[in-house]
Amino acid sequence: MSDLKTNALKELVSTPKDLNKLILYEANLKKAYLLLLFDCRTSLLNSLQGGGLSPRIDRLLRQLKTRLDSLIDRARYDELRFRPGTAASVRKTTANNCLLYNFIIFSRAWDLKDYLKEFDSLLLFSEEAQTLDKAKSILRIITDIDDLLSNKENVKTNIQSTEEVANSLYERFNRELELAETAGALKGIIKLEKPKLLGKSKYFKQLGSLILKVAFSFGIEHAEEPISLIALTTRLNDTYPRVRAEPKDIFKAVESLAENGFLYLTKDEHDVYWISLKPSESEANVILSLAEKKGSLTLEEVVRETNWSLKKAKSELDKFVTAGCAIKDDNYSSGLIYYFPALQNEE
């Protein structure tokens, strides 16, 4: 499905140098994700009109439709306008910043459409428990898009460099920006080269997240088996060729992960370094195992699965935030949620 999304974005890609064409490009992308949202609304309406729904599911569908209608209204009135006399350089920077948001919103709207197709299939087979879980994911995407539209309004008035905007977005929406880069959509806007884009501290945190993701790509079923740092570095370079991290940077990031309890780092008698993901059932490894499935965890999920107290669960989750391997969202609709960018799948 990601290939279809990438190809769809490629068809929309333009790299205009003229400011007026740049603004038109931004408007065309907005039109594209708005059409996706209308398709999502049609899908919800079809599900509602299908009949045979339990009162709980019927109520849930209507709540989702209300949220989606509100989202569509916001998107329809999202326009890029400038006050007379605004400098051309400011207009170009603002347009580029809005484009970054548009790429992410387009991707999330595409995901929303796919999720609603799966949701409709679950309704047909009366899988109520799975339907409710899928509804939570749908609501999360709607909330994400709503937040993105709010933040997009902010960059229209508070001028920031495109590098700063991309940096802040990359921490949570790295998959979407990497998709845009793959589609060629960032050409002429920004190059996502981490050492240039990110400050030193943030660079090593992001590098640590990518290393953790690559380590998990060896297979969670082999998590107790050691992985040589050489093999890890080779796969990192193959998977993320644009990172171009030096061996000393990779070692430093791995050391930081080891210090925070996310993996073990050892050296054998031949001076070869090895890492292990699950050397023991430590609290960090318990959380990694829980987060590996979908790339996010709510505080309630951790308490339910571990029987830890709320205080302990929050403390252990916050360690991942401090280490730069998780992002805490206090505004999630059903409570506190932690996103693990390194563990989110690519589909």
N, C-alpha and C positions, 0 to 999 in steps of 0.2 A: 504493500500500500504506500510505503514511503516513496517508491519509484514513481508511482502515479502522481503523488503530490509534487515531487521534484519536477517532473515533466510539465505539470500544470503551471508551476511557478516559472519555469523556463519560458513558457509561451507568453508570459506577462512581462518578462524582463526587458528593460530598456535602460540605456545608459546615456541619457541626454546631457549635453553640456550647456544647452540654453536653459536659462532659469524658468522661462514660461513652460517649456516642455517638461522640465523637472516637476513643476507643480501639477501639470497634467498627468504625469506618470503616477504621482502620489494619489491623485483623484481616481485614476483607473484601478489602482490596487485596492483602494477603498471600495470601489464598486464591486470588485471581484469578491472580497470577503463578505460584503453585504449580501450578494447573491447566494453565497454559501449559507448565510444565516437564514435567508428566506427559505432555502431548501430544507434547512433544519426545522423550521416552523411547519412546513408542509408535512414533513415526516411525523411530527408530533400530532398534528391534526388528524392524519390518517390513522394513527394509533388510537386516538380518542374516539374516532368514528367507527372503529372496528367492532366495538361493543364487547360484551362478555367479560368485562373487567371487574375485579373485586373493588369494593368501595375504597380500599386503601390505595390501590394502584391508580384508580380513576382520579382520586384526590391528588396523588403525587404527579400525575401527568398534567393536571390543570395548574399545579404550582410551577412546574417546569415551563409550561407555556407562558405563564405570567412573567416569569423571569426572562424568558427569551424575548417576549414582546417588548419588555422594557429595554433589553439590550439592543434590539433592532432599532427602536426609537432613538437611542443614543447614537448609534452608528450612522443613522440617516442624517442627523444634524451635525455630524462631525465634518467640519470644513476647515481648510487651510486658508486663512485670510490674513492680510497684513495691513497695518496702518499706513496711510500715505507718508512717504518720506523715509520708510524703513530701508536701511542700507541693503544693497544687493547681497553682500557677504552674509548678513544676518538672515536674510530670506533663504539663501541657499543652505546655510547650516540648519535652519529650522526645518526646511523641506527634507533634508537628508535624515534628520533625527526622526521626523514623522514616518519616513520610509522604513526605518528600522522597526518601528512599532507595527507598521502595516504588514511587514513580512511575518512577524510573530503572530499577529491577529489572524492573518490568512491561514497560517499553519494550524493554529488552535481551532479555527472555524472548520477547517477540513477534518480535523480529529473529531470535532463535535458531530459532524455529519456521519462519520463512520461509527461513532459510539451509538448514535440514535438508530442506525441500521441494526446493530447488534441488540440494542434495547428492544426493538420491534420484534426481532426473532425470539427473544426470551419471553415476550408477552404471548406469542403464539403457542409456546409450549408450557405456559403457566408456571415458569420457574421464578416464583415470587422472591425467594431469598437472593438469587442471582440478579433479578431485576432491580431489587432495592440497592444492591452494591453498584450496579451499573448506573443507576440514577444518581448516586453520590458522585461518581466520576463525571457524569454529565454536568451536574451542578458545579463541580469544581472547575470545569472548563469554562462554563458561563461566567463564574466569578473571576477567573483569570482574565477573560476578555474584557469584562467590565472594569477591572483594575487597570488593564492596559489602556483602555480608552481614557480613563481618568488621568493616568500618568502622561499620556500623549497630549492631553490638554495642557498639562503643566509645562512640557517642553516647548509649547508654542509661545509661552509668555516668559518663562525663565530660560534664557539662552545659555546652553552648555555646548561644549565642543562635542562633535560626533563621537570622538574617542571616549569621552566620559560617559556619554549615554550608552554606547555599546558595552562599555565595561560594566556598568550597573545592570544592564539587561542580561549580559552573558552569564552572570552568576546563577540566574534562575532559568533562563531560556536558552541555554547553550545549544540544545538540540535544534531549536528553531533557527537560530542564527547560523549554525553549521549547515543546515538545509539550504538557507538562503545563499550561503557562500558556494555550496555545491552546485546550485542552480545558476550561479553567476550573477545573482541579484545584487551582491555587494560591490561589484566592480564599479569603480568610480566613486564609491561612497566611503568605504573603509576597508582596510585589510586586517583581518583578525589574526595578527601575529602577536602572540601573548607577551613576549618580552617588551615589545613596543607599546602594546595596548594597555597592559596592566602595570601597576606599580610593583616594585620588587616583592613586597609582602604578599600582595594579592596573587602575583604570578606563582609563587611557590605554593600557595594554598590551592590554586586552580590546578597546578601541575600535580599536586598530591591527589586531588579528586580524579584526575585522568589516570594516574597510576593505579589507584584503587579500582577504577573501572576496568582497566586492562587486566589487572590481576584476577578479577572476577571472571573475565572472559576466558580464562583457562578452564573454567568449569567449576561451579560450586560443589559438585560431587567429588572433586579432587582438592578441595580447599585445605585439607590437612597435609597434602604433599608439598614439599618445598619447591620453590621456583627460583631458578638462578636469576640474579640481577641482570646478567647478560641477556637471557631469554626475554625477561620483562622489558628491557630497554629496546631490544629488537622489535618486539611486538608494538611497543609504544610508538616507535618511529614509523612502523608500517601502517599503523592505524591512524595516527595523527601526524602526517609528514610536515604539516605547516608549523608544528610546535617547535621543531628544531632545538630541543632541549639538550644541553651539553651533559655528558655523563656525570660531572660533578654536581649539576643542578638536580639531576634525577636522584643521585645518592642523597643529597641534602633533603629532598622532599620525602624520600623513603625513610630516612632517619626520623623526620618529624612525625610520620605516620606511626612508626614504631614507638616513639616516645609517648604518643597519645593512645597506645594500646590497640591500634587497628590491625597490626600485623607484627610478626616477629622478624627481626633482622639478625642473621648469624653469619659467621665467616668460618670456612673450613680450613683444614691444614694446608691447603694450596692457595690460601688467600682469596678464594672465590666467595662472593657474598650470595646468600640465599634468603628468600623471604618465605614465610608461612602465614596463610590467612587465618587458620583456626587452630592454633597450637593448644588452645584450652577453651573451656566454656566461660570465658570472661564476660563481663557485662557488655563490653564493646562488641564482642563477637555475637552475642545473643541479638543485639540490635541490628548488626549487619545482616544476620540471617533473616530477621523479620523484614527488614527494608529491601532485601534483594528482590523480592517478588514483584513489587510495583514501583519502587523508587521513592516511596514516601511512607510516613507513619504518623498517625495521630497519637496524642498522649494517651487517650483511652485505649487504643489498640495495644500499646506496650503494657499498660497495667493489666489488661485482660489476658494477654498471652503469657505474662511473666509472673503475675501476682505480686509485683513490686508495689510499693506505696506510690502515690502520685508524686511525692517529693523526690523519691529515688529515681523514678522513671524520667522525670523532667531533668534531674541533675545529670543522668547518663546521656540523655539526648542533647543537652546543652554542651556537653564535651565535644560532640561532633560539630556543633556550630562554631565553638571557639577554635577548633582545628581547621575550619574552613571546608569541611566535608559535608555540611548540611546547612540548609537555609530554613530559619524559623519563620512561620507565617502566623502572626497573632490574629489576623483578620479573616481566617478561614471560617466558612459559614457555620460549621458544626463544632468549632473549637480550635485548639492549638494543633497545627500540623507542621511536620518537619519534612522538607524535600531533600533527597539525596541525589544530586545531579550525576554523580559517578555511577549510580546503580540503575538509572532510568534506561529502559531498553530503547532501541532505535526504531521500533516499529511505529 
